[in-house]
């Protein structure tokens, strides 16, 4: 405490130079990496900043919100001796903040109950509970085939121009706990987005009423790069507060992690660090893990934190370092398909490339429905056979296909048009999703339903008369 107090009263003698939002200042003893500082400009205005590089001669500080011009002689930097902290209280629900944690919704200042370090605290692995409870997103391609489970980290891999923002907004509006009367909240972090995207996210939250159960952190592309690193940490800190202290189940959506990693690379280059794959720092895996591993359920705690990170793959390359490293840390992925997008199918989720490793733990009787696992396997099998026949028909022609082949070819089209595809404003329950699959099965040959137990066929298969 004494050291922090001493650092807080210590100021630099002068600022050596300034480059946009970066200040190069004279080093003094005790300065620490990531330390928060107060920058008092020559105009009398005070802004917060963060130490991003510490050297023997100079220290580099990035100012939150940026500075247009700096009077090098009159400006001063005061060290606070602590890292960035988020003010929290139950009143954060329904509020919108920027990438430094300041309100931008025109509401009153937040009266904080306490301040929490945005770097969080690691969850003891021995205290972790395995994810096993279903979250209904209202999207058939997720609820039916790639289930989201409480405490899971399930990323969405997208590409430039694909509708990941629409999907994020739809999940924010629709996500709920199936059959539960428990407190549920959404925390949304927009990282490095354009003004248009920021306006789209904010208006969606306000117009749909989703803001009442949500907390949003919006960082625009024009903001200083350091805010792109703090935004997801602020969002996760808010989620942890809601989960571990207010006993809420929290879904965190972070978009776009690619902008976060690019900011990480930019700061690494600024510090002169040796680059690794494609110029990204070698510690990017560890850094991403510090974000993703904040998801989970803790034994003895009523709440939970579930994370959906959204990232755009450069050149649609799923082997790019960002999706590649994300895939190692997370429990599956939802992959968006450009070919489905060209067919005007929304959401264009490629169910063959997508995977939820926690799915089997989150479905079944008492969670979704007793036939869910069988429907999941049979739908994959029918879609795979239909897609194979599509490829064959382009070579030999559709006329050469048998009657059975045409049935499966039609089933693949129906799976895309009736099951995967749905309107942006359409919310389906998991029962409606499973019933859509059964309607498709009703037109398949009975002997082809080999992956479904007979009791479920008798219980759920629609009666369409005699079938071959």
N, C-alpha and C positions, 0 to 999 in steps of 0.2 A: 504494500500500500504506500509506504514512504517513497519507494522508488518511482511508482506511478505518479505520485503527487509532485515529485521533483521534476519528472519529465514533463508534466503538464505545464509547469511554470517556465520551462526552458524554451527559448525562441532562437531562431537563426539570426545571424547578424545581417545577412542579406541574401537575396536570390541571385544566383549567378546568371542564369538565362532562362528563357521560357520558350517552349515550342507547343503551340496550340494549348492542349490541356495538361501538358507536362511541364513541371518546374524542376530545374536542376539547382539544388541548393547546397550550401556548405554543410558538410557532415559535422555532427557533434556526438560525443560519446553517449552510448545507450540507445541509439536509434535501432528499431527492430523492423524486420521485413513484415509487411501487411499492417503496420501500425497506422492508426488513424491520426490525422493532423488537422488543425484548423488553419486555413489560409486567410489572413487578413490583408485584403487588397488596399492599394493606395487610396481608393475611393471610400474606404471605411466598410465596404461589404465584406462579410465573412462567409467562407465556403469550406466544406469538408473535403478532405483529400485522403489518399492512402499511399503509403510508402511501397514502391514497387521494385526498388533497387537500392542496396546499401553498399557504399564503397568507402575506402579510407579517406578520400578527399571530398567526394560529392555524394549526395543522396538524391534519388529521383522520386518525385511525388506526382501522382496523377490526381487531378482535381475532379470531383464529382460535379457533373453539370457543365464542366469546362469553363474557360475564361477567354474573353475576347481579346483583352490586352492587359498587360501587367506592368506596373511601375516597379522596376527592379529595385529602386532605392527605398521606396516607401513601404513596399509590401513585406510582410513578415509571415513566418510559418511557426506555429506553436504545436509541440508534440504532446499528445494526450496519454501516451503510455498504455494504450489498449487497442484491441482490434474492433472492427465494425460490429455493432450490436443493433438488434431489432427491438424497438419498443412494442410490447404486446399487452393485450387485454382482450376480453371477449368482444369488444367493440371493433376488432379488426375485420370481423365478418361484414360483408357488404361494402368494403372499402377498396379503393384502387390506389396503388403506390407506384413510384418510379423505381429505377434500378438502384437507387441509394436508400430506399425505404421511406421517402417523403411522400405524403398524400398528394395526388394530382386530380382528385375527383371533385374539388371545390368544397369538400366537407370541412368540418372543424378539425383542428389539430387533435391527434389521438392522445388521450390521457392514459399514459402507460401504467400498468400495474408493476411491471418490471422490464428489464432489458436483458436480452439473450444473445450470446455470442453466435454469429451466423455460421460459424464453422461446425456447430453442433457437437455432439458427443457420440463416440462409437457405441453401437449396441453390443452388449456382451453376447458372443455366439451361443453360450450355454443357456442364455435366457430367451433366445429366439424361439418362437413357435412357428411350425411350418404353415404356409398359407393353405387354407382349405375351405374358404367361404366365398361363394359366388357373388360377383358384382354384375348387375344387369346394365349393359350399355344401351340397349335398344337397337343395336345393329346385329342383324342375323349372322353375318359372316364372322362376327366375334362371339356372340352369345351361343351360336350353334356349333362353331368349329374351332374357335381360338379363345377359349373362355378366360376372362380376367378374374383373378382371385384376390381377395383382400390380403395385403402385405406383399403382393407380387410386384416385380418391376418388369413391365412388358413394353418395349419400345415400338414405335412405328417408323419403319424405313420408307422414306418417300423419295421423290425426285423433283427437280425443278419444274414448276408448273402444275404438279399434281395437287389434288384438293385436300392436302393434309390439314390446312387451316379450317376448312369446312367440317372435316371429320372431328377435329379437336373441339370446335364449337358445338357440334351435335352431341358429342360425349358429355361435354360440360352441362348441356341442357337436360340430357336424358338419363344420365347415370344414376342408379339407385341401388339400395340394398334389397335383394329379393326377399319378400315376405318378412322383413324385419321392421321393427318400430324403433330403430336406433338412430342416433344423431349422425348425420352424414354431411360432409362439407367438401367443397372443391377448392383447391388452390391452383391458380394458373400463373405460370411465369412465361412471359413473352420476351425472348432474348434477341436483341439486334434486329427487330422487325422494322419495316417501313412505316411511315406515318399512316398510309392507307390501311395497312394491316392492323396497326394499333387502334385506329378508329373503328375498324371492323370488329375487332375483339371487344372493345369497350361498349359499342352500341349493341352488340349481340347480348352481352351480359345485362345491360340495362333494360333493353326492350323485351327480353324473354323472361325477366324476373329471376334469372339464375343468380344474379348478383347477391340476392338476400342470403344465400347459403355459400357464398364464394368470397375468396380473397384473391386479388389480382395484382401482379407486379409487371409493369409494362416498361421495357427498355427499348428505346428506338435506336435505329442504326446510326443516327447522328450523335448519340450520347458518347461520352468517353469510353474507351475500350474496357477500362477497369469495371464499369458498371455491368458489362456483359458477364463478368466473372462473379460479381456479387448477386446478380438477379436470381439465379437458381438457388443460391444458398439462402437468400432471404425467403424465397418461397418455401423451401424445405424447413427452415426454422419456424415459419408460421405454421406449417403442417404439423411439425413435432409438438408445438405448443398446443394446438387444437387436439391432437391425438393423446398425448401423454398427460396433459394437465386438465383438459376439458372433456376427456373420455369420448372423443368423436372419432368416427371412421372417415379418413381423409383420402381423397384421390388427388394426386398432384400431376398436372399436365405441364410439361416443359417443352417449349418450342421457340427456337430451333437450336438443338444441341450443336449442330455444325457451326453456327455463329459463335457459340461458346468456345469451341475448339479452335476456331480461327483467331479469336481474341487471345487464347492461350498461346498460340503460335506467334502472334504479333508481339506480345510482351516478352516471350522467350527470345525472340530476335533482337528486341530492344535492349535486353540485358546481355546480349552477346553469347547466349548459350549454344552449345553444339547441337544442331538439329538431328532428328532421327528420321523415320519414314516420312517422305514427302514434306519435309521441313517442320513437322510437328515435334514438340519436345519429347524426349524419351520417357518422361514421367507422366505422359498423358493418360496411360492406362490407370495408374494410381490415382491421378486427379479425378478421372471419371468415376472410379470406384468410390471415392469419398462422397460423391453425390448419390449414386445409385444405391449404395449399401445403407443409406439412411431410410430405405423402405423396410417394412417388416411389421411383425407383431411381437410383442414382448410378454412373456409369462407374467401374469399378475396385473397386467394393464388392460383396461377395457377397450382402448382405442386401437387404431391401426393406421399405417401410412402405406399407400399404394402409389406407385409412380408409373406414368406413361410418358417417357421421353420421346419427342418427335425429332427426327433428324433427316435432312435432305442429303442424299448420296450424290456427291459430285459425279457428273456424267453417268448417273444411274449405276455406279460401280459398287456392288455390295462388298467387294474385297478392299475398298478404301479403308484407311486406318480407323476412321471414326466409326462406321458401322461394324467393322471387323472387331475392334476392341470392345465396343458396346455389346456385341453378341456374346463375347466371352464372359461378361459380368452379369448380364441379365438372364431372365428365365424365358427365353423365346423371343419372337419378333413378329410384328404384323408388317407385311411387305405390300406396298402399293404397286399396281401393275399399269404400265403405260399402254399395253395392248388393250386392257379392259377399258381404260380411259378413252381410247380411240373409238371403242364401241359405244361410248356414252353410258357406260355402266358406272353407277355411283352407289356405294363407295367402291373404288376399283381395287379391292383387296385380293391379292393372289393367294388363294388358299393352299396351293401346293408349296409355295415358298414360306408361308407363314406357319408359325408354331407357337403353342403355349405349353410349356413344360409342366405347368401346374394344373393343366386342364382336368386330368383324372381325379385330382383331389377336390376339385370344386364343383363336380357335377354328380348327378344321381338322385335317388329318392331322398327327399328332405332338403335338398339343395336346389336342384332344378326339376328334373322329372326322371322317373325310373328308366325310361327308354333312351335317355340322352346319349349314353355311350354307344349303344348299338346304332342309333341314327347317325351319329358322327362317323362311324366306320363305314356304314353302307353308303352314305352320301359321297364320301371321298372315293370309294370304289366305283360308284356309278359315274362320277364326274371324270375320273381318270380314264375309264373305258371310253366314254364319249369323246374326250379330247384325243385319245389315240385314234379313234375312228375318223375324226376330223382330218388328221394328218394323212391317214390312209386314203380317204376320199379325194384328197387333192391330187393323189397319184393315179388311182385307178378309176376315179369318177364315182359320184354318188349312186349312179345306176347299178354299179357292180356290188353294192352292199346288200346284205340279206335283210329280211324284214326285222329280225332281231337287232341287227346293227343299226337300222334306222331308228328303232325305239330308243337305243342308248344315245344315238346322235342327238335326237330330239330332247332327251333327258338332260344332256349337257347344256343345251340352249336354255332349257327351262330353269336349270340351277342358276345360270347367270342372270336370266331375266326375272325370275320370280323369287329366288332365294337370296342371292348376293345383292342384287340391285334393289334399292329402295329409295324413296324420296328423302331429301335433306331434312324435311319436317316430319318424317314418319318415324314413330317410335313403336317397335314391336316387343311384346313380352316374349320371354323364352318359350312359353307354350305356343304362341303364334308362330314362332320360328320353327319349332319342331313339327308343328302341324303342316307347315308349308313343305317340309321335307317329305312327310307321309303322303301328301297329295301327289308329289312327283313319283314316289315309290308305287303308288296305285296303278301307274301306267307301265311299270316294268313287269317282265315275266316273273311269276311267283317263284319259280325255281332260282331266279337271280338274287333273291333276298336272303343270301346265305349267311350274312353277318348279323342278322336280327333274330332274336329268340322267338320261337313260335308263339309264346304267350303275349309278346308285344305286338306281333302281327295281328293276332285275334283282337287285341284290345284297341289298337290305334289305326290299323290300315282301313282307309275308306272303302266302302263297298261300291265297286263300279261294275258289278255284274261279272260274267265269266271272262277270264283273261287266259291267254295262252301261256 
